[in-house]
Amino acid sequence: MDPRRKPKRKQALAGLTALFLFAATPLSAAADETMILENASVTIDGKEVLLDDPVRMTDGRLFLPVTALASLFGATVEWDGDNEAATIHTSENEKIVMRNGVPVVQVNERRYLMDVSPFLADGRTYLPFRYAAELMDASVEWNDTEKTAELTSTAEEPPALQAADPYAEEDMQLLAKIVQVEAGSESYEGQLAIANIILNRVKDSRFPNTIRDVIYSGRQFPPAHNGLLDRSEPNDSVLRATRDALDGKNNIEDAVYFYNPDVTGGAFWDRLEVVAEIGNHAYARP
């Protein structure tokens, strides 16, 4: 380890704690499923942090509000409400982008995969504290009796972040085009669902293993064969939903079929298990 890095590591803890504490939780954890710890407290290197919003716990994991921490640690935050994205500028001139419900974080030009995703609760963002602290070159001890989370900066290197799987811009654009044709006028959630139908098929051995081949094979996507796909121009909402899906945000579990129950029926469709209904479509798996 280069000893010249030590002073910057301390500064990085300040900025990076703020950045990662700005948003995230497990994909399965909804705000109404968490337990609020009314009397919980947090200390950083022995100094108590005063929080205006409650600490939450779910599945034995501690989640912290981040608004106060961002200012405390000297980071600046920009919130993009249209895309539900937080851009954090740290004291080390790092630029981090995190999006609600998306398990991929962008650090400058690099993309990393987390095992948790940002989420919103009562207008606030939360992140599992221990996960964030370890990324920020710190350790956390939870005192269950005192209901206190003790954060201590360390001199050790933080664990390596896992690089997120890359995707080609060509694939992103093609996926966005088919989402536009199928759900361009629907809600963001409906657009996200269509994108995930295709991505789920790519991962399913019963279907082709590329985005292009899934779209152009079979009869599920007629626009791929009648010229509509080629003329499609994705709108901003579709582009957001497509990127979010490619970065792991999924609102239909492992569904690989979608249909409109009002116009589609028969033995095949009746055998499917519907896992979600969004807008006019049902999303199902065998």
CORBELHU-V747194 format. One record per residue. N is the residue number from 1. PSI is psi in whole degrees, 0 to 359 (999 if undefined). Layout:
BEGIN
N|PSI + N|PSI
END
This chain:
BEGIN
1|134 + 2|116 + 3|340 + 4|346 + 5|344 + 6|310 + 7|321 + 8|332 + 9|321 + 10|316 + 11|323 + 12|324 + 13|318 + 14|306 + 15|316 + 16|329 + 17|317 + 18|317 + 19|315 + 20|338 + 21|10 + 22|347 + 23|133 + 24|152 + 25|174 + 26|150 + 27|327 + 28|354 + 29|111 + 30|156 + 31|324 + 32|359 + 33|357 + 34|158 + 35|127 + 36|127 + 37|92 + 38|323 + 39|14 + 40|149 + 41|163 + 42|135 + 43|145 + 44|116 + 45|42 + 46|353 + 47|126 + 48|139 + 49|125 + 50|124 + 51|133 + 52|341 + 53|157 + 54|149 + 55|144 + 56|154 + 57|138 + 58|138 + 59|35 + 60|8 + 61|141 + 62|134 + 63|137 + 64|147 + 65|156 + 66|347 + 67|311 + 68|323 + 69|327 + 70|313 + 71|325 + 72|322 + 73|11 + 74|19 + 75|153 + 76|146 + 77|135 + 78|131 + 79|123 + 80|99 + 81|327 + 82|322 + 83|2 + 84|53 + 85|136 + 86|126 + 87|121 + 88|130 + 89|116 + 90|171 + 91|345 + 92|15 + 93|29 + 94|144 + 95|119 + 96|133 + 97|125 + 98|139 + 99|144 + 100|124 + 101|2 + 102|125 + 103|6 + 104|131 + 105|138 + 106|123 + 107|108 + 108|243 + 109|6 + 110|148 + 111|134 + 112|147 + 113|129 + 114|162 + 115|14 + 116|167 + 117|150 + 118|146 + 119|158 + 120|140 + 121|121 + 122|40 + 123|11 + 124|159 + 125|146 + 126|150 + 127|142 + 128|122 + 129|314 + 130|318 + 131|313 + 132|317 + 133|318 + 134|323 + 135|332 + 136|18 + 137|48 + 138|163 + 139|155 + 140|135 + 141|132 + 142|119 + 143|101 + 144|328 + 145|314 + 146|352 + 147|50 + 148|132 + 149|121 + 150|113 + 151|128 + 152|127 + 153|145 + 154|169 + 155|1 + 156|156 + 157|142 + 158|159 + 159|149 + 160|136 + 161|144 + 162|123 + 163|137 + 164|148 + 165|132 + 166|160 + 167|151 + 168|143 + 169|325 + 170|318 + 171|320 + 172|316 + 173|319 + 174|317 + 175|318 + 176|323 + 177|315 + 178|326 + 179|320 + 180|315 + 181|317 + 182|329 + 183|24 + 184|329 + 185|2 + 186|181 + 187|166 + 188|318 + 189|321 + 190|321 + 191|318 + 192|321 + 193|316 + 194|316 + 195|320 + 196|333 + 197|313 + 198|316 + 199|324 + 200|323 + 201|322 + 202|324 + 203|351 + 204|127 + 205|346 + 206|354 + 207|166 + 208|158 + 209|20 + 210|155 + 211|314 + 212|313 + 213|325 + 214|316 + 215|321 + 216|353 + 217|153 + 218|196 + 219|7 + 220|331 + 221|76 + 222|325 + 223|338 + 224|344 + 225|354 + 226|10 + 227|343 + 228|322 + 229|316 + 230|328 + 231|359 + 232|137 + 233|102 + 234|137 + 235|176 + 236|320 + 237|320 + 238|318 + 239|319 + 240|312 + 241|321 + 242|313 + 243|319 + 244|318 + 245|316 + 246|333 + 247|13 + 248|1 + 249|124 + 250|125 + 251|13 + 252|19 + 253|233 + 254|29 + 255|141 + 256|1 + 257|148 + 258|149 + 259|163 + 260|109 + 261|338 + 262|339 + 263|350 + 264|133 + 265|178 + 266|174 + 267|318 + 268|310 + 269|327 + 270|334 + 271|345 + 272|152 + 273|116 + 274|125 + 275|343 + 276|149 + 277|119 + 278|121 + 279|231 + 280|358 + 281|146 + 282|142 + 283|126 + 284|163 + 285|159 + 286|999
END
